[in-house]
Amino acid sequence: MARIRLGTVASETDPPTGQVSFYAKNDENLYLRRADGNEFTLLHSGMAGIGGYEVEQHILDLVDVLKLEVTLLETPTQPVFTLMMIDGGPPLFYGLDFTVSGNTVSWNGTRLDGLIEVGDRIQIIYY
């Protein structure tokens, strides 16, 4: 488990084909950029209020996969705005792909149940 703190950049170049970039611009918003040059705003810094947003990366072990959950370092203040990605894939959404209770992110009973495997890297963005 790791915490990622992002410095801001003025602009971002397109990532290589088959990859995406996550970055914070000077406006302190969090963005996703695809190889085709399309950029998407994931989180506005104003959404986070005091303290900003957190980005955590987890490499799933057998216990995580069997429990169908991971524990975050902090508790999201607005769980409904939590995003999750698997191995740099597209954003997954609260309620459809996973749920949040306290500081626990679970995919039990969601579209991801049975799809996540040992060794998968997941990134969770929350505030």
N, CA, C and O atoms as a GROMACS GRO file, in nm:
protein
  508
    1MET      N    1   0.085  -0.116   0.000
    1MET     CA    2   0.000   0.000   0.000
    1MET      C    3   0.090   0.122   0.000
    1MET      O    4   0.193   0.126   0.068
    2ALA      N    5   0.050   0.221  -0.076
    2ALA     CA    6   0.130   0.342  -0.086
    2ALA      C    7   0.040   0.463  -0.099
    2ALA      O    8  -0.074   0.452  -0.145
    3ARG      N    9   0.089   0.575  -0.059
    3ARG     CA   10   0.019   0.702  -0.078
    3ARG      C   11   0.096   0.778  -0.184
    3ARG      O   12   0.219   0.781  -0.183
    4ILE      N   13   0.024   0.836  -0.275
    4ILE     CA   14   0.087   0.914  -0.381
    4ILE      C   15   0.046   1.059  -0.364
    4ILE      O   16  -0.073   1.091  -0.359
    5ARG      N   17   0.144   1.146  -0.354
    5ARG     CA   18   0.117   1.289  -0.349
    5ARG      C   19   0.168   1.347  -0.479
    5ARG      O   20   0.283   1.326  -0.517
    6LEU      N   21   0.082   1.420  -0.548
    6LEU     CA   22   0.116   1.472  -0.679
    6LEU      C   23   0.153   1.619  -0.672
    6LEU      O   24   0.080   1.700  -0.615
    7GLY      N   25   0.266   1.652  -0.732
    7GLY     CA   26   0.299   1.791  -0.754
    7GLY      C   27   0.219   1.839  -0.874
    7GLY      O   28   0.171   1.757  -0.952
    8THR      N   29   0.205   1.968  -0.890
    8THR     CA   30   0.129   2.020  -1.003
    8THR      C   31   0.220   2.045  -1.122
    8THR      O   32   0.340   2.069  -1.108
    9VAL      N   33   0.160   2.037  -1.242
    9VAL     CA   34   0.231   2.064  -1.366
    9VAL      C   35   0.154   2.167  -1.446
    9VAL      O   36   0.032   2.180  -1.430
   10ALA      N   37   0.223   2.241  -1.531
   10ALA     CA   38   0.157   2.340  -1.616
   10ALA      C   39   0.079   2.271  -1.727
   10ALA      O   40  -0.030   2.316  -1.763
   11SER      N   41   0.134   2.162  -1.782
   11SER     CA   42   0.067   2.087  -1.888
   11SER      C   43   0.124   1.946  -1.890
   11SER      O   44   0.226   1.918  -1.827
   12GLU      N   45   0.058   1.858  -1.963
   12GLU     CA   46   0.096   1.717  -1.969
   12GLU      C   47   0.099   1.674  -2.115
   12GLU      O   48   0.015   1.717  -2.194
   13THR      N   49   0.194   1.589  -2.151
   13THR     CA   50   0.200   1.536  -2.287
   13THR      C   51   0.120   1.405  -2.292
   13THR      O   52   0.087   1.347  -2.188
   14ASP      N   53   0.089   1.360  -2.412
   14ASP     CA   54   0.014   1.236  -2.430
   14ASP      C   55   0.100   1.117  -2.384
   14ASP      O   56   0.218   1.111  -2.417
   15PRO      N   57   0.041   1.023  -2.309
   15PRO     CA   58   0.115   0.903  -2.270
   15PRO      C   59   0.129   0.808  -2.389
   15PRO      O   60   0.062   0.827  -2.491
   16PRO      N   61   0.215   0.707  -2.378
   16PRO     CA   62   0.228   0.609  -2.487
   16PRO      C   63   0.096   0.534  -2.510
   16PRO      O   64   0.012   0.526  -2.421
   17THR      N   65   0.079   0.481  -2.629
   17THR     CA   66  -0.039   0.402  -2.664
   17THR      C   67  -0.058   0.291  -2.561
   17THR      O   68   0.037   0.222  -2.524
   18GLY      N   69  -0.182   0.274  -2.517
   18GLY     CA   70  -0.215   0.170  -2.420
   18GLY      C   71  -0.197   0.211  -2.276
   18GLY      O   72  -0.216   0.130  -2.185
   19GLN      N   73  -0.161   0.337  -2.252
   19GLN     CA   74  -0.142   0.387  -2.116
   19GLN      C   75  -0.224   0.513  -2.095
   19GLN      O   76  -0.268   0.577  -2.191
   20VAL      N   77  -0.245   0.548  -1.967
   20VAL     CA   78  -0.309   0.674  -1.931
   20VAL      C   79  -0.220   0.745  -1.831
   20VAL      O   80  -0.139   0.681  -1.764
   21SER      N   81  -0.234   0.876  -1.821
   21SER     CA   82  -0.162   0.956  -1.723
   21SER      C   83  -0.260   1.015  -1.624
   21SER      O   84  -0.369   1.057  -1.662
   22PHE      N   85  -0.223   1.018  -1.497
   22PHE     CA   86  -0.296   1.089  -1.394
   22PHE      C   87  -0.204   1.198  -1.344
   22PHE      O   88  -0.087   1.172  -1.314
   23TYR      N   89  -0.254   1.321  -1.335
   23TYR     CA   90  -0.169   1.432  -1.296
   23TYR      C   91  -0.254   1.546  -1.241
   23TYR      O   92  -0.374   1.556  -1.268
   24ALA      N   93  -0.190   1.631  -1.165
   24ALA     CA   94  -0.253   1.752  -1.113
   24ALA      C   95  -0.192   1.871  -1.185
   24ALA      O   96  -0.070   1.883  -1.194
   25LYS      N   97  -0.278   1.958  -1.238
   25LYS     CA   98  -0.230   2.079  -1.303
   25LYS      C   99  -0.214   2.190  -1.200
   25LYS      O  100  -0.248   2.174  -1.082
   26ASN      N  101  -0.163   2.304  -1.246
   26ASN     CA  102  -0.144   2.419  -1.158
   26ASN      C  103  -0.275   2.467  -1.094
   26ASN      O  104  -0.272   2.536  -0.993
   27ASP      N  105  -0.390   2.430  -1.153
   27ASP     CA  106  -0.518   2.467  -1.093
   27ASP      C  107  -0.555   2.373  -0.977
   27ASP      O  108  -0.661   2.389  -0.917
   28GLU      N  109  -0.468   2.277  -0.947
   28GLU     CA  110  -0.481   2.179  -0.838
   28GLU      C  111  -0.597   2.083  -0.858
   28GLU      O  112  -0.646   2.024  -0.762
   29ASN      N  113  -0.643   2.067  -0.982
   29ASN     CA  114  -0.742   1.964  -1.015
   29ASN      C  115  -0.668   1.839  -1.061
   29ASN      O  116  -0.556   1.847  -1.110
   30LEU      N  117  -0.733   1.724  -1.046
   30LEU     CA  118  -0.675   1.597  -1.087
   30LEU      C  119  -0.730   1.558  -1.223
   30LEU      O  120  -0.852   1.562  -1.244
   31TYR      N  121  -0.641   1.520  -1.316
   31TYR     CA  122  -0.679   1.489  -1.453
   31TYR      C  123  -0.634   1.350  -1.493
   31TYR      O  124  -0.539   1.295  -1.438
   32LEU      N  125  -0.706   1.294  -1.592
   32LEU     CA  126  -0.666   1.172  -1.661
   32LEU      C  127  -0.648   1.208  -1.807
   32LEU      O  128  -0.732   1.277  -1.865
   33ARG      N  129  -0.538   1.164  -1.868
   33ARG     CA  130  -0.513   1.192  -2.010
   33ARG      C  131  -0.487   1.059  -2.080
   33ARG      O  132  -0.403   0.980  -2.036
   34ARG      N  133  -0.559   1.036  -2.190
   34ARG     CA  134  -0.541   0.915  -2.269
   34ARG      C  135  -0.437   0.938  -2.378
   34ARG      O  136  -0.399   1.051  -2.406
   35ALA      N  137  -0.391   0.829  -2.438
   35ALA     CA  138  -0.290   0.837  -2.544
   35ALA      C  139  -0.341   0.913  -2.666
   35ALA      O  140  -0.262   0.968  -2.742
   36ASP      N  141  -0.474   0.916  -2.684
   36ASP     CA  142  -0.529   0.989  -2.799
   36ASP      C  143  -0.538   1.139  -2.774
   36ASP      O  144  -0.588   1.213  -2.859
   37GLY      N  145  -0.490   1.187  -2.658
   37GLY     CA  146  -0.487   1.329  -2.627
   37GLY      C  147  -0.608   1.379  -2.552
   37GLY      O  148  -0.609   1.494  -2.507
   38ASN      N  149  -0.712   1.295  -2.536
   38ASN     CA  150  -0.830   1.338  -2.461
   38ASN      C  151  -0.796   1.348  -2.313
   38ASN      O  152  -0.732   1.260  -2.256
   39GLU      N  153  -0.839   1.459  -2.252
   39GLU     CA  154  -0.814   1.486  -2.111
   39GLU      C  155  -0.946   1.496  -2.038
   39GLU      O  156  -1.042   1.556  -2.088
   40PHE      N  157  -0.952   1.437  -1.919
   40PHE     CA  158  -1.073   1.436  -1.839
   40PHE      C  159  -1.041   1.486  -1.699
   40PHE      O  160  -0.940   1.446  -1.640
   41THR      N  161  -1.125   1.573  -1.645
   41THR     CA  162  -1.110   1.618  -1.507
   41THR      C  163  -1.171   1.512  -1.417
   41THR      O  164  -1.290   1.481  -1.428
   42LEU      N  165  -1.090   1.456  -1.328
   42LEU     CA  166  -1.139   1.354  -1.235
   42LEU      C  167  -1.190   1.416  -1.106
   42LEU      O  168  -1.297   1.379  -1.057
   43LEU      N  169  -1.115   1.510  -1.052
   43LEU     CA  170  -1.155   1.576  -0.927
   43LEU      C  171  -1.117   1.723  -0.933
   43LEU      O  172  -1.009   1.758  -0.979
   44HIS      N  173  -1.206   1.807  -0.886
   44HIS     CA  174  -1.178   1.949  -0.871
   44HIS      C  175  -1.127   1.972  -0.731
   44HIS      O  176  -1.183   1.918  -0.635
   45SER      N  177  -1.022   2.051  -0.716
   45SER     CA  178  -0.967   2.076  -0.583
   45SER      C  179  -1.072   2.137  -0.491
   45SER      O  180  -1.068   2.114  -0.370
   46GLY      N  181  -1.164   2.215  -0.544
   46GLY     CA  182  -1.271   2.273  -0.463
   46GLY      C  183  -1.365   2.170  -0.406
   46GLY      O  184  -1.430   2.195  -0.304
   47MET      N  185  -1.374   2.052  -0.470
   47MET     CA  186  -1.459   1.945  -0.419
   47MET      C  187  -1.406   1.892  -0.287
   47MET      O  188  -1.482   1.847  -0.202
   48ALA      N  189  -1.275   1.899  -0.272
   48ALA     CA  190  -1.214   1.836  -0.156
   48ALA      C  191  -1.222   1.920  -0.031
   48ALA      O  192  -1.209   1.868   0.080
   49GLY      N  193  -1.244   2.050  -0.046
   49GLY     CA  194  -1.247   2.134   0.072
   49GLY      C  195  -1.108   2.139   0.134
   49GLY      O  196  -1.009   2.131   0.063
   50ILE      N  197  -1.101   2.152   0.262
   50ILE     CA  198  -0.973   2.158   0.332
   50ILE      C  199  -0.906   2.022   0.327
   50ILE      O  200  -0.969   1.921   0.357
   51GLY      N  201  -0.780   2.019   0.289
   51GLY     CA  202  -0.704   1.894   0.290
   51GLY      C  203  -0.683   1.830   0.156
   51GLY      O  204  -0.596   1.744   0.145
   52GLY      N  205  -0.757   1.865   0.052
   52GLY     CA  206  -0.736   1.810  -0.081
   52GLY      C  207  -0.778   1.665  -0.093
   52GLY      O  208  -0.854   1.614  -0.010
   53TYR      N  209  -0.728   1.598  -0.196
   53TYR     CA  210  -0.764   1.460  -0.221
   53TYR      C  211  -0.644   1.369  -0.198
   53TYR      O  212  -0.529   1.415  -0.196
   54GLU      N  213  -0.672   1.243  -0.182
   54GLU     CA  214  -0.568   1.142  -0.160
   54GLU      C  215  -0.569   1.044  -0.277
   54GLU      O  216  -0.675   1.016  -0.333
   55VAL      N  217  -0.453   0.993  -0.313
   55VAL     CA  218  -0.440   0.888  -0.413
   55VAL      C  219  -0.360   0.776  -0.348
   55VAL      O  220  -0.247   0.796  -0.306
   56GLU      N  221  -0.420   0.659  -0.341
   56GLU     CA  222  -0.351   0.543  -0.283
   56GLU      C  223  -0.340   0.434  -0.387
   56GLU      O  224  -0.428   0.416  -0.471
   57GLN      N  225  -0.229   0.362  -0.382
   57GLN     CA  226  -0.209   0.246  -0.468
   57GLN      C  227  -0.195   0.123  -0.381
   57GLN      O  228  -0.123   0.124  -0.281
   58HIS      N  229  -0.264   0.018  -0.419
   58HIS     CA  230  -0.256  -0.110  -0.348
   58HIS      C  231  -0.225  -0.219  -0.450
   58HIS      O  232  -0.287  -0.225  -0.556
   59ILE      N  233  -0.130  -0.305  -0.417
   59ILE     CA  234  -0.108  -0.426  -0.494
   59ILE      C  235  -0.174  -0.537  -0.414
   59ILE      O  236  -0.133  -0.567  -0.302
   60LEU      N  237  -0.277  -0.598  -0.472
   60LEU     CA  238  -0.363  -0.689  -0.398
   60LEU      C  239  -0.294  -0.822  -0.369
   60LEU      O  240  -0.232  -0.882  -0.456
   61ASP      N  241  -0.308  -0.866  -0.245
   61ASP     CA  242  -0.258  -0.997  -0.205
   61ASP      C  243  -0.377  -1.091  -0.188
   61ASP      O  244  -0.492  -1.052  -0.210
   62LEU      N  245  -0.350  -1.216  -0.150
   62LEU     CA  246  -0.454  -1.317  -0.137
   62LEU      C  247  -0.561  -1.276  -0.035
   62LEU      O  248  -0.680  -1.300  -0.057
   63VAL      N  249  -0.518  -1.216   0.076
   63VAL     CA  250  -0.614  -1.174   0.179
   63VAL      C  251  -0.710  -1.069   0.124
   63VAL      O  252  -0.830  -1.078   0.147
   64ASP      N  253  -0.658  -0.969   0.051
   64ASP     CA  254  -0.743  -0.865  -0.009
   64ASP      C  255  -0.847  -0.928  -0.102
   64ASP      O  256  -0.965  -0.894  -0.097
   65VAL      N  257  -0.801  -1.019  -0.187
   65VAL     CA  258  -0.890  -1.080  -0.286
   65VAL      C  259  -0.995  -1.168  -0.218
   65VAL      O  260  -1.111  -1.167  -0.258
   66LEU      N  261  -0.956  -1.243  -0.116
   66LEU     CA  262  -1.053  -1.328  -0.045
   66LEU      C  263  -1.154  -1.246   0.035
   66LEU      O  264  -1.271  -1.282   0.042
   67LYS      N  265  -1.108  -1.135   0.095
   67LYS     CA  266  -1.197  -1.049   0.172
   67LYS      C  267  -1.279  -0.957   0.082
   67LYS      O  268  -1.379  -0.900   0.126
   68LEU      N  269  -1.238  -0.943  -0.046
   68LEU     CA  270  -1.304  -0.855  -0.143
   68LEU      C  271  -1.301  -0.710  -0.097
   68LEU      O  272  -1.398  -0.636  -0.116
   69GLU      N  273  -1.188  -0.668  -0.036
   69GLU     CA  274  -1.179  -0.531   0.014
   69GLU      C  275  -1.035  -0.492   0.043
   69GLU      O  276  -0.948  -0.578   0.058
   70VAL      N  277  -1.013  -0.362   0.051
   70VAL     CA  278  -0.886  -0.305   0.098
   70VAL      C  279  -0.918  -0.194   0.197
   70VAL      O  280  -1.028  -0.138   0.197
   71THR      N  281  -0.821  -0.164   0.281
   71THR     CA  282  -0.836  -0.059   0.381
   71THR      C  283  -0.753   0.061   0.340
   71THR      O  284  -0.634   0.049   0.309
   72LEU      N  285  -0.816   0.178   0.339
   72LEU     CA  286  -0.748   0.302   0.305
   72LEU      C  287  -0.676   0.359   0.427
   72LEU      O  288  -0.710   0.326   0.541
   73LEU      N  289  -0.578   0.444   0.403
   73LEU     CA  290  -0.506   0.510   0.512
   73LEU      C  291  -0.594   0.612   0.583
   73LEU      O  292  -0.581   0.632   0.704
   74GLU      N  293  -0.684   0.676   0.508
   74GLU     CA  294  -0.774   0.778   0.561
   74GLU      C  295  -0.917   0.737   0.531
   74GLU      O  296  -0.941   0.644   0.454
   75THR      N  297  -1.013   0.806   0.590
   75THR     CA  298  -1.154   0.781   0.563
   75THR      C  299  -1.206   0.888   0.467
   75THR      O  300  -1.198   1.007   0.498
   76PRO      N  301  -1.260   0.848   0.351
   76PRO     CA  302  -1.314   0.947   0.258
   76PRO      C  303  -1.425   1.029   0.323
   76PRO      O  304  -1.511   0.975   0.392
   77THR      N  305  -1.423   1.161   0.300
   77THR     CA  306  -1.527   1.246   0.356
   77THR      C  307  -1.652   1.244   0.268
   77THR      O  308  -1.762   1.271   0.317
   78GLN      N  309  -1.636   1.214   0.140
   78GLN     CA  310  -1.748   1.203   0.045
   78GLN      C  311  -1.731   1.074  -0.034
   78GLN      O  312  -1.686   1.079  -0.149
   79PRO      N  313  -1.766   0.958   0.023
   79PRO     CA  314  -1.742   0.830  -0.045
   79PRO      C  315  -1.798   0.821  -0.186
   79PRO      O  316  -1.740   0.754  -0.271
   80VAL      N  317  -1.910   0.888  -0.212
   80VAL     CA  318  -1.972   0.880  -0.343
   80VAL      C  319  -1.882   0.936  -0.454
   80VAL      O  320  -1.900   0.901  -0.571
   81PHE      N  321  -1.786   1.022  -0.420
   81PHE     CA  322  -1.694   1.078  -0.518
   81PHE      C  323  -1.562   1.002  -0.526
   81PHE      O  324  -1.468   1.047  -0.592
   82THR      N  325  -1.553   0.888  -0.462
   82THR     CA  326  -1.433   0.804  -0.468
   82THR      C  327  -1.424   0.738  -0.605
   82THR      O  328  -1.524   0.691  -0.659
   83LEU      N  329  -1.303   0.736  -0.662
   83LEU     CA  330  -1.277   0.668  -0.789
   83LEU      C  331  -1.176   0.558  -0.767
   83LEU      O  332  -1.092   0.566  -0.677
   84MET      N  333  -1.184   0.453  -0.847
   84MET     CA  334  -1.088   0.344  -0.840
   84MET      C  335  -1.051   0.304  -0.982
   84MET      O  336  -1.136   0.306  -1.071
   85MET      N  337  -0.925   0.267  -1.004
   85MET     CA  338  -0.877   0.217  -1.132
   85MET      C  339  -0.799   0.089  -1.104
   85MET      O  340  -0.734   0.076  -1.000
   86ILE      N  341  -0.805  -0.006  -1.198
   86ILE     CA  342  -0.726  -0.129  -1.188
   86ILE      C  343  -0.619  -0.122  -1.294
   86ILE      O  344  -0.649  -0.107  -1.412
   87ASP      N  345  -0.492  -0.134  -1.252
   87ASP     CA  346  -0.378  -0.136  -1.344
   87ASP      C  347  -0.386  -0.027  -1.451
   87ASP      O  348  -0.358  -0.053  -1.568
   88GLY      N  349  -0.423   0.095  -1.411
   88GLY     CA  350  -0.425   0.207  -1.505
   88GLY      C  351  -0.540   0.206  -1.602
   88GLY      O  352  -0.539   0.281  -1.699
   89GLY      N  353  -0.640   0.121  -1.579
   89GLY     CA  354  -0.756   0.115  -1.667
   89GLY      C  355  -0.848   0.234  -1.646
   89GLY      O  356  -0.810   0.331  -1.581
   90PRO      N  357  -0.967   0.225  -1.702
   90PRO     CA  358  -1.061   0.337  -1.690
   90PRO      C  359  -1.111   0.353  -1.547
   90PRO      O  360  -1.105   0.257  -1.469
   91PRO      N  361  -1.159   0.470  -1.511
   91PRO     CA  362  -1.213   0.489  -1.376
   91PRO      C  363  -1.332   0.398  -1.350
   91PRO      O  364  -1.417   0.378  -1.436
   92LEU      N  365  -1.335   0.343  -1.230
   92LEU     CA  366  -1.447   0.261  -1.183
   92LEU      C  367  -1.525   0.345  -1.085
   92LEU      O  368  -1.469   0.435  -1.022
   93PHE      N  369  -1.654   0.318  -1.070
   93PHE     CA  370  -1.739   0.411  -0.998
   93PHE      C  371  -1.805   0.350  -0.876
   93PHE      O  372  -1.844   0.233  -0.874
   94TYR      N  373  -1.816   0.434  -0.774
   94TYR     CA  374  -1.883   0.401  -0.649
   94TYR      C  375  -2.026   0.356  -0.678
   94TYR      O  376  -2.097   0.417  -0.757
   95GLY      N  377  -2.066   0.248  -0.612
   95GLY     CA  378  -2.202   0.197  -0.626
   95GLY      C  379  -2.218   0.093  -0.734
   95GLY      O  380  -2.294  -0.002  -0.716
   96LEU      N  381  -2.150   0.108  -0.845
   96LEU     CA  382  -2.155   0.009  -0.953
   96LEU      C  383  -2.043  -0.093  -0.941
   96LEU      O  384  -2.065  -0.213  -0.952
   97ASP      N  385  -1.922  -0.043  -0.918
   97ASP     CA  386  -1.804  -0.128  -0.919
   97ASP      C  387  -1.749  -0.158  -0.780
   97ASP      O  388  -1.681  -0.259  -0.761
   98PHE      N  389  -1.776  -0.072  -0.684
   98PHE     CA  390  -1.726  -0.089  -0.548
   98PHE      C  391  -1.811  -0.004  -0.454
   98PHE      O  392  -1.888   0.081  -0.497
   99THR      N  393  -1.794  -0.028  -0.325
   99THR     CA  394  -1.860   0.054  -0.223
   99THR      C  395  -1.754   0.099  -0.123
   99THR      O  396  -1.644   0.045  -0.119
  100VAL      N  397  -1.789   0.198  -0.043
  100VAL     CA  398  -1.699   0.250   0.060
  100VAL      C  399  -1.776   0.255   0.192
  100VAL      O  400  -1.886   0.310   0.198
  101SER      N  401  -1.717   0.198   0.296
  101SER     CA  402  -1.773   0.206   0.430
  101SER      C  403  -1.660   0.241   0.525
  101SER      O  404  -1.567   0.162   0.543
  102GLY      N  405  -1.667   0.360   0.585
  102GLY     CA  406  -1.554   0.405   0.667
  102GLY      C  407  -1.432   0.420   0.578
  102GLY      O  408  -1.437   0.491   0.478
  103ASN      N  409  -1.323   0.352   0.614
  103ASN     CA  410  -1.203   0.356   0.531
  103ASN      C  411  -1.181   0.224   0.456
  103ASN      O  412  -1.069   0.191   0.417
  104THR      N  413  -1.291   0.148   0.436
  104THR     CA  414  -1.283   0.021   0.364
  104THR      C  415  -1.350   0.033   0.227
  104THR      O  416  -1.464   0.075   0.216
  105VAL      N  417  -1.275  -0.006   0.123
  105VAL     CA  418  -1.328  -0.012  -0.013
  105VAL      C  419  -1.353  -0.159  -0.043
  105VAL      O  420  -1.262  -0.242  -0.033
  106SER      N  421  -1.476  -0.190  -0.081
  106SER     CA  422  -1.515  -0.330  -0.105
  106SER      C  423  -1.576  -0.343  -0.243
  106SER      O  424  -1.643  -0.252  -0.292
  107TRP      N  425  -1.553  -0.457  -0.307
  107TRP     CA  426  -1.616  -0.488  -0.435
  107TRP      C  427  -1.705  -0.611  -0.423
  107TRP      O  428  -1.744  -0.669  -0.524
  108ASN      N  429  -1.739  -0.650  -0.300
  108ASN     CA  430  -1.827  -0.764  -0.275
  108ASN      C  431  -1.968  -0.733  -0.326
  108ASN      O  432  -2.029  -0.635  -0.284
  109GLY      N  433  -2.019  -0.816  -0.418
  109GLY     CA  434  -2.153  -0.798  -0.471
  109GLY      C  435  -2.164  -0.693  -0.580
  109GLY      O  436  -2.275  -0.659  -0.621
  110THR      N  437  -2.052  -0.641  -0.630
  110THR     CA  438  -2.054  -0.542  -0.738
  110THR      C  439  -2.007  -0.605  -0.868
  110THR      O  440  -1.980  -0.726  -0.874
  111ARG      N  441  -1.999  -0.524  -0.973
  111ARG     CA  442  -1.956  -0.576  -1.104
  111ARG      C  443  -1.814  -0.630  -1.101
  111ARG      O  444  -1.777  -0.710  -1.188
  112LEU      N  445  -1.732  -0.589  -1.003
  112LEU     CA  446  -1.593  -0.635  -0.996
  112LEU      C  447  -1.577  -0.767  -0.921
  112LEU      O  448  -1.472  -0.830  -0.929
  113ASP      N  449  -1.680  -0.809  -0.850
  113ASP     CA  450  -1.675  -0.931  -0.770
  113ASP      C  451  -1.637  -1.048  -0.861
  113ASP      O  452  -1.707  -1.077  -0.958
  114GLY      N  453  -1.526  -1.115  -0.828
  114GLY     CA  454  -1.479  -1.228  -0.908
  114GLY      C  455  -1.385  -1.190  -1.020
  114GLY      O  456  -1.326  -1.279  -1.082
  115LEU      N  457  -1.368  -1.063  -1.048
  115LEU     CA  458  -1.280  -1.019  -1.157
  115LEU      C  459  -1.143  -0.976  -1.108
  115LEU      O  460  -1.045  -0.984  -1.183
  116ILE      N  461  -1.133  -0.931  -0.984
  116ILE     CA  462  -1.006  -0.882  -0.929
  116ILE      C  463  -0.924  -1.001  -0.881
  116ILE      O  464  -0.976  -1.093  -0.818
  117GLU      N  465  -0.794  -0.998  -0.914
  117GLU     CA  466  -0.705  -1.111  -0.884
  117GLU      C  467  -0.585  -1.068  -0.802
  117GLU      O  468  -0.552  -0.949  -0.795
  118VAL      N  469  -0.520  -1.166  -0.741
  118VAL     CA  470  -0.395  -1.141  -0.668
  118VAL      C  471  -0.294  -1.079  -0.763
  118VAL      O  472  -0.277  -1.126  -0.876
  119GLY      N  473  -0.227  -0.974  -0.718
  119GLY     CA  474  -0.127  -0.905  -0.798
  119GLY      C  475  -0.180  -0.786  -0.874
  119GLY      O  476  -0.103  -0.705  -0.925
  120ASP      N  477  -0.314  -0.773  -0.884
  120ASP     CA  478  -0.369  -0.655  -0.950
  120ASP      C  479  -0.328  -0.530  -0.872
  120ASP      O  480  -0.324  -0.531  -0.749
  121ARG      N  481  -0.297  -0.423  -0.945
  121ARG     CA  482  -0.267  -0.294  -0.884
  121ARG      C  483  -0.389  -0.207  -0.896
  121ARG      O  484  -0.440  -0.186  -1.006
  122ILE      N  485  -0.437  -0.156  -0.784
  122ILE     CA  486  -0.551  -0.066  -0.789
  122ILE      C  487  -0.509   0.070  -0.734
  122ILE      O  488  -0.428   0.081  -0.642
  123GLN      N  489  -0.566   0.172  -0.792
  123GLN     CA  490  -0.545   0.309  -0.746
  123GLN      C  491  -0.682   0.360  -0.700
  123GLN      O  492  -0.782   0.342  -0.769
  124ILE      N  493  -0.683   0.424  -0.583
  124ILE     CA  494  -0.806   0.478  -0.528
  124ILE      C  495  -0.784   0.626  -0.501
  124ILE      O  496  -0.688   0.666  -0.435
  125ILE      N  497  -0.875   0.707  -0.553
  125ILE     CA  498  -0.867   0.853  -0.538
  125ILE      C  499  -0.988   0.897  -0.458
  125ILE      O  500  -1.101   0.865  -0.493
  126TYR      N  501  -0.964   0.971  -0.352
  126TYR     CA  502  -1.074   1.013  -0.266
  126TYR      C  503  -1.038   1.142  -0.193
  126TYR      O  504  -0.923   1.185  -0.193
  127TYR      N  505  -1.139   1.200  -0.130
  127TYR     CA  506  -1.116   1.314  -0.042
  127TYR      C  507  -1.213   1.306   0.072
  127TYR      O  508  -1.212   1.393   0.160
   0.00000   0.00000   0.00000
